[in-house]
């Protein structure tokens, strides 16, 4: 019964016209059936043997006037007065009252019914769905990410206005993915309604208490003094989802774009979070993207790694499982798992705020985490890890700015605290090219010792920008990274315009150098280009950059995975955050890209992925245990160790780069 009610509720919103037609049809059937039954009881002797269906046909012909009236006149002589009167009443009701007046009434009803359904004022009976409150540039990406789950999902979006624009955004985004990903099926039911996300009635009307997760999005407008709407919405949602009649273990994911809002959200969490009921998870957008971009600048290959592992899009992904009633150290967990599992890679264990232990893995399928088998390790295969490993020197040029510029610098700051050269100097240096007004807001980056130069230039000062780029390339023959930021504080039509302008200038310099010096290697310059609107991807990719970062997409991927597995939130925080300055022990684990010739003292012999993973784990020191997840070949192709590790052959060269999970 509940399934039928849910189906009716969805169809009422998605296709109200269909529901009205069904009501009209069944109402007519009921009326004709009742009239036929009464007439059959009063019929004259000549019609008594004709059967019920003949009376149904007779009633229909009476109402429509197709020969029924003539037949009635012929039978008047042998029929009683009551029969005749019933037939006449059936005709009058059918033609005048039912067929005429009801059609007029139904026309008005249909019009108001459809209008009411479109406006979203009709209560929706639905459960186990995903609710998205508010809309911004990341929202369509969140819904798009559900396509890769390849399971039936129901999504309800509540927006303040512009419902048609939202529907168009969703349709365009999903259509692009379905076209690009051959064979992917759209199994999503998406309902978009207009209303107030702070209204108790309208939240109840979308069955928020029955939702499995609620995603509260920021309004997408940069606000230096906080996002009051997010706070009001969270308070209302937390109150409703914490009530006794709400579904257990609902995930409330809140986007936060500034420190003031984050502080208030954390206060609300202290007051409103109820384990087993509503679990509130704040996603600090600017902080996360800042950490990601700083890592990409130093290790650009991580863009490709995260793009795969933060999503359901590829085969391999990160997974979390609860270790029920088990007490394990990380070393015990990893060693035990490696002894009898070949189709998943153990990463770490972490307790949550309630002390419950969660185990984390990389695998191409969540079921493979539990797949056990015999592991025949080659006892003669060993590796020698370089105890004096240092990260390669990096020279970074940042062009432009956006609202997360300060967060990006804090990400660099965290890396700087953990990694230094042997002489104590910085592993990397940064040059920033930006407008005076933006540089002034950050005090021209004077508080960051790794920022060696600041160049004042707006987007139209081509010569100044090009001179800064040329100077860096001339001074640093290798390990140069140019990061182009997209300004998110402009109107929609200007989104990504500055980033594309910078990219054109950089690519022109590279092309001119290649033309003048055939020995120049364009691969010596890593380009990282941020775009905010995925529709601009093709335009940017025409300039052959291999590291296009669609920043909004990263947040969308993380939000969807956190919505499915809350424990992944702690894991993402772990790998994106370096140890604090002055920490006695390096305990936070991150993903690193480490060159093979620097990581090993001796180049390993050809082996299987299974042997390499286990040999590196056993050879690494106890205070810095390392897990190898895959590697990048010298041609840039990524090989992840997904599936059966014993079937993956590995032949490393000194120029290859390992993907390593470790705390340093």
N, C-alpha and C positions, 0 to 999 in steps of 0.2 A: 504493500500500500504506500509506504514511504517513497519507494522508487517511482511509482506512478505519479505521486504528488509532486516529486521533484521534477519529473519529466514535464508535467503540466506547467509547473512554475517557470521552468526555463523557456518552454515554447511560448508561454504567455508574454514573456519579455522579448524573445527573439523573433517570433512570428505570430503576433496577435491576430492578424487577419485569418490565419489558418484556424485558430481556436474559435473565432466567431463563426466561420463557415461550418465547423463541426457542430456547434451549438444549434445553428439554424437547421442543419440537416436532421439531427436527432429530434429536435422539437417537432419538425414536420412529420417524421416517422411516427412519433408518439401520438400526435393528433390524428393522423390518418388511421392508425391502428385502433385507437379508441372509437373513432366514428364508425369504422367498419364493423367493430364488435357490436355496437349498439344497433346499427342498421340490420345486422344479421339476425338479431333476436326479434326484430319487428317485421322482417321481410314477408311478402305475400307468398302464398303456396307455390307459385310458379318458380320461385327462386330458392326454395328451401334446400334443394339438393346440390346447389352450385359450389359449395365449399367456401371456407373463410377467405382464401386468396382472391376468389371472384368478387367477394364483397369489398376487399381492399381496392381492387381495380375499379369496381363500380363507384366507390367513394371518390377515387381520384378523378374519374370521368365526370362525376357530378360537379366537383370543385372547378375543374378546368373547362367544363362545358363541352367536352368532346363526345357528343352522343348520349351523355348521361341524362340530360333533361328530357330528350325525346323518349327514352326508355322509361323514365319516371311517369310521363304522361300516359303511356300505354298501360302502365300497371296500376293507375289510380283506381280503375274500376274494381280490381280485386284486392287492393291493399287497404289497410285501415288508415284512419285519419292520422293516428299517431305516427305511423311509418312515414307518411307523406310529410308531416310536419318536421320530423327528424331529418329527412333528406333536405328539406328546404333550409332548415337551420344550419345543416352542414355546409350547404352552398353559401349561405350568407356569411357564416363564420370564416369559411375558407377564402371566399372572394373579398369580402369587405373588411371584416375584423382582423383575421389572421394574415391573409396574403397582402392586403392593402395597408391597414393601419400598422401592423407589425413591421412591415418592410420599412415604412417611414420611421418608426421608432428605432428599428435596428440600424438604419442608416446613421441616425444620430448617435446611437450607442457605439457603432463601429468607429465612427470618427473620434468620439471622446475616449474610447477604449485604446485605440492606437496612439492617440496623443498622450494618454496617461502612461502607457507602456514606454513610449519614447522618452518621456520626461523622467522616468525612473521612480514614480511615486507608488507603484504597485509593489507590495511585499513579495520578496523572493524567497521561496522555500528550497533551500539547497544546503549541502553539507560537504565536508572534506574538500573545500575549495581554497583557492588562494585569493586573498583580497589585496588590491593595490589602491592606496589612498593618495590622491593628488597625482600630478603628472609632470615629468620633466624629460630632458633629452636622454636619460638613461632608461626610462620606463619601457619603451618598445624593445630595448635590448633584453630586459628582464624577461619579457614574455617570449621573445625569440629564443632565448636559452632553453625554454621548456620544450621546444621542438626536438631537441637532441635527446630528450629522455625517451621519446618514442612510446609514451604511455598516454592514456587518456587523462587530461587534466582540465579542471574548470577554473576559470579566472574571472573575477568580478572587479571592475575598475570603477571607482567613484571619483569623478572630477567635478570641479566647481562650475565649469562652463566649457564651451568648444567641444562638445561630444563628437560632432562629425569630424572635426580635425583629428581627434584622438583615434577614431576608427580608421581614418585614412592612414595615419602613421603606422598603426598596427598592421593593416592590410599590406602596405608597401614593404614593411620590414619582413614580414613572414613570406611574402611572395618572392622576395629576393633570395631568401635562404632556401626555399623549396626549389627554386630554379637552379641555384648553384649546387645544392646537395642532391645529386641524382638519387632518387629512391626514397628520400625522407618524406614522411607522411604527416599531414597536419591533423593531429588528434586533439586539438585544443577547442574547448568551448569558451568563448570570450564574450562577456557581457559588459557593456560600458554604460554607466548611468551618470546623470548630472545630479549634484546635490552638495550638501554641506558635510564635510568630513568630521565636523565637531557636533553634529546633530545626533542625539541618542536615537531618535526615531528612524532617521535615514540609515544609521549604522545597523540598527536592528532589522530594517527592511532588507538589507543585503546579507542577513543571517551571519553577522560577524561572530556570534558566539559559537557557530558551527564550523567556522573556517579552521583549516589546519595551520595556516600561517597568515599573518597580516604584515604587509610591507608599507611603511609610512615614508613617502618620498618627500624630499625638500622641494620647494617651489622652483628650484633651478635658477633663482636670481641671487647673485652674490650680495650678501647682506653683512656689513661689518658689525652690526649691533644685534645679531642673533635672529633666529627664525621663530617668531612667536606662534605662527600657525602650527608648526611642527609640535611645539610644546602643548598647545591646546588639544591637538588631535591625539597625541600620545596619552594625555591624562584621561581623555574620554574612552579611548580604546582599552587602556589598562583597566579602567573601572568595569567595563562590560565583560571583558574576557576573564576577569578574576572572579566573577559571580559563580555561584554554585551550579547553575544550570548551563554553564558554558562547557565546551569540549575541553578535555584534559590536554595538557602539554602543548598548548598553542604557542607558536613562535611569533613574537612581535619584533620585527626588524625595523630599526629607525635610522634613516639617513641623517647625518649631522655634518654641517659644513663649516662650523666655526666653534671656537673654544667656549664662548658664552653658552651656546645651545647645548654643547656636550656636557658642560658642568651641570646644567639644569636637568638634562636627561638622566645623568648619573644619580642626581638627587631623587628624581621620580622613581628610578629603579630601586633605590633603597626602600622607598615607601610602598611601592606597588607590586614589585615582582613577587610572584607566588610560585614556588617550585611545584610542579605537577599541574599547574594551571597556566598562567601566562608568564612566559620567559622573555624578558625584554633584552634585546641585543642591539647596542648602538654601533653603527658603522660610520666611523669618522672618515668621510670621503676624502677631504684634503690631506689628512695625515697619511692615509693608506696610499694615495696616488703619489704623494711626495716621497714616501719610502720606496715605492716601486720605481719611480723615475731616477732617483739617485742610484739605485742598484743597476738599472739599465745602462746608465752612463758609464759605469765602471766595468760592467759585464753585460754588454749588449745582447748576448745570446740568451740571457734570462727572459727576454721578451718572448722568444719562441717557446721556451720551456713553460713559463707561466700561462701563456695562451693555450697550451695544450692541457696542462694539469689543473688549472682552475676551472675546468669546464667539463660538461658531459659530451662535448663536441667530438673529441678524439677517443681512441681506445683507452689510453692510460689516464688515470685521474687519482687524486688523493681521496682516501676513505678513512672513516673513523668508526671504531667499534668499542663498545663498552666492555671492560674487563670485569665481569661480575664476580664479586667476592674474591678477588685475586690481588695479591700484593707483589708487584714486580719492579725491579730496577730496569732502567733502559737497557743496560748490558745484558741482563738475564732475558729480557723480552726479545731483543734482536737475535742473540745467540741461539735461543731455543727455536725461534721461527726459522732461522736460516738452516737449521738442522733437518727440517722435514717439509719445507715449502719451496717450490720452484716456480710458482706462478704469481707470486706477489713479493714485494720488497718491504720489510719492516723498517720503520723510520724512528719512531720514538714513542714514549708513553708520557702522559701528563694528567695529573688530577685536576678536576674542575673545582669550582668554589665550594662544593659540598664534599670534596674529598674522593669523589668517584673517579676511578682510573679509566682513562681512554687510551686506546692503542691506535696508532696511525700507520697507514700503509700507502704504497703506490702499487696500483694494479690495473690491468686492463678490464677487470670485471670484479665487482664486489664479491661475487660468489667464489672467486679464486683465492680470496683471503683464507678461506677454510679448506682449500684443496691441498691435501697432504700427499706425500709420496717420498720415495727413497731418493736421497741426495748423495750421489757418488762423487765426492770431491777428490780431485787429483792431489794426492798428498805431496807430490813432487813439485807442484806449481806454487811458487811463492813470489811475492813482490817486495821490493825495497822502497819504502817511502822516504822521501827527502826530509830529514828533520829540520832543515834550514829553509824550508819553502817560504817564499815571499810572493805577495801579489805583484803582478806586473805593473809598472808605472803607467799612469793614465793622464792624458792631457785633455781637458774637457772645455769646450766652448759652448756657452748657452746663449741662444739668440731669442730675444723676446721675453715675455712674462705672462703670467696668469694668476688666478687667485691662490694657487698652491705653490707659488715661488718660494715663500718662506718655509713651507713644509718640505719642499725638495732640499733646501739648504740644511734643514734639520736632519734629513736622511743622510746627507753627506757627512754631517757632523757626527752622527752615530758611527758611520763607517770609519771616520778619522780616529775616533777614540779607540776602536778595536784594532785597526791596522796601521802600523807605522813601519818605516824602513829601520834597518838595524841601527842607523845613526840617529833615530828619533825624528827624522823629517817626514813630511807627508808623502803618502804613496801616490797622491794625485794632486793636480793643480787645476784651477778653474779660472776662465776668463768670461766675463758677462758683458753682453752688448744689449743695451736697453735704453728706453727713454728716461730723461732726467726725473720726471715726476715719479716713476715707478722705482727708480734707484733710490730716490730720496726717502721713500716709504720704508725701505729696508736699510737705511743709513749707509748706502753704497756698499753693503756687505762687509763693512769694516770689522765686524765681530767674528768673521770666519777667516782664520789664517791661511786656509787653502785657496781662497779667492785672491789670486795674484794681480789681477788687473780688472778694471771696470771701464768700459768704453761707452760714452754717452752718445747715443744716436737714435733717431726715430726711424721708422720704417722707410721713409722717403730719402734718407741720407745714404744712398747706395755706395758712394765712394768710401765713406767712413767704415761702413759695414764690411765691404770687400777688403779693405786694407787690414782690418782686424783678423779676418779669416786667413788672408795670405800670410800675415805675420806669424800666426800660430803654426800653419803648415810648414813654413820655412824653418821655424825654430825646432819643431818636433817632427822628425821623419817617420815616426811610427807611433802606434797606440794613441791616435787622435780620435776623439769622439766629439761630434757636433750635435748638440741637442737643440731642436727647434720646438719652442712651446707655442701653443695656440691660445690666443687671448679669449678667455671666456666671459669677458665683461663688455662685449659688443652686441649689437643687434643681431638677430638670427641670420639676416641676409649677409652679414659680414663675418660670420663664423668661419674660421680656418683660412680666411683671406691672407692675414699676416703670415701664417705658417707657410702657405704656398709661395708667397713672395720671397721669404727667406730661403726656401728650398731652391727656387729658381736661381737665386744669386749664388748659392753654394755649388749647385750643379754646374753652373756656367764656369766657375773658377776651376772645378775639377776637370771639366772638358777642355778648357784652355791649357791647363797644365799637361794633360795627356797628349794634346796636339803638339805642344812645344817640346815635350820630353817623353819619347816613347818608352823610356825606362821607368816612368812614374807609375806606381801601383795604386790605382784608385781604392783598392781594398784596404789600404793603410789608413783610410779615413772611415770611421764608422758613423753613419748618419742615423739619428733617431728623430723621427718626425711625429709630433703629436697632432692628431686630428680629433675633433669633438663630434662631428657629424659623420657617421659611417657612409653616407652618400658621397662624400668627397674622397673616399678611398681610391677609386679608380683614377681620379684626377692626379692625386699625389703619387700613386704607384707608377704613373707614366714616366716619372723621373727616376725609376729604377732603384729607389731606396729599399733596402732589405729589412728595415726595422721601422715599420709604421705602427705607431701605438694609438689605438682607439681607446683613449683613457676611460670614457664612459662605459665601454664594454667590460673592462676589468671589474669595475664595481658591480655591474649587473651580474656577471658570472659568479662573483663571490656571494652576492645577496641570495641568488637562487640556491647555491650549494649550502649556505648557512641555513636557509629555510628548510632544507631537507635534513641536515645534520648539524645541530647547534654546536657540537663539539669541534667542528671544523673552524669555528671562529677563533678559538684559542690557538689552534695550529697555525692559522694564517698570521695571527699576531706574532707568533713565535718566529716564523721564517722571515717576516718583514722588519723585525726589530732587532737591532744589534745590542750587545751588552752595554750597560751604562758605564760612563767614564769612572775610572778608579775601581772597577769591580775586581776583587781578588781572584775570582775564577771566571773563566769564560764558559758560561753555561747555556746561553741562548744559542739555538741552532738555526742555521740559515742554509740556503742553497748557494753554492759557489760554482763558478766556472774556472777550472784550473788547468793550465797547460800541462800536457803529459810530460814533456821534457823537464818541467820544473817540479812537478808533483812527485815523480819517481826518481830515485837515484840511478836506477838502471831500467832501461826500456823493457817492459814485460814481453814475454814471448806470446805468440798467438795462443788463444785459449777460448773457452766458452764464457758467456756472461756470468753463468753460475760460479765458475771458478774465480773470475775477477772480483765479483762482489764479495765473496767470502775471504779471498786472500787479502784484499784491502782492509776489510773489517778486522781481521786478526792481526794484520801488520801495523795498523794505526795505533798510536799510544792511547793509554787508558783515559787520559784527560782530553782527548780529541778524537774520539771514535768517528770514523768516516764510512759512509755508505755511498756507493757509486750507483747512480740511477740510469746512467747512459753516457753518451759522449757525442761531441760534434766532430765530424771528419774535417780535414783541412779544407775541403771544398764547401763547407758550411752546412752540410746535411746533418740533421739530428737523428741519432739512433737511441731510442729509449728501450730499456730492457723490459719490455712488456711481453706477456705470454710465457711460454716455457723457456726459462733461462738456459737450460742445458742445450737448447737447439740454436741459440744465437752465437755465431762465431765472431770473435773479436780479434782484430789484428791492428794494434795501435801504432801510430807513427808519432814522432816527437812533436809534430805540429798540431796533432789532434788535441781536443780540449775535453776534459772530463766534467760531467755534471755530478757534483759531490754535495752530499748532505752532511754537514758537520758543524761544530761550534766555533771553528776558526779555519 
